[in-house]
Amino acid sequence: MMDFLEGLIPLAGIVFVFGIPIVAILTRHQRQMAEILARNATSGVGPNLSHEIADLRDRLNQQTIVLERLSSRLDAMALYPVSTGPVLPPVVEHSKLTQLGGG
């Protein structure tokens, strides 16, 4: 039993030497984060920022829909080219026909 306690004393010393500064660092960090959150909550930055993010998401969704529509229209145009109609010979005036000897 005495050997167990003798081995435990150095272990407890190591835990205290390294544990106390780590706990102090973590509590300091937690306090600073709480102060930052409290400062942001009182300044009203959070709701405005979340509103702007929501607005940007809406714009992105709208632009995505527009791009998809344009893409589908371009695909349809590539599959079904627009016909220009039948190719007709040029119209020749009656006076030019008589000059050419056509009548």
Secondary structure, DSSP 4 states (H G I P E B T S, - for coil): -HHHHHHHHHHHHHHHHHHHHHHHHHHHHHHHHHHHHHHHHHHTHHHHHHHHHHHHHHHHHHHHHHHHHHHHHHHHHHHSPPP--PPPPPP--HHHHHHHT--
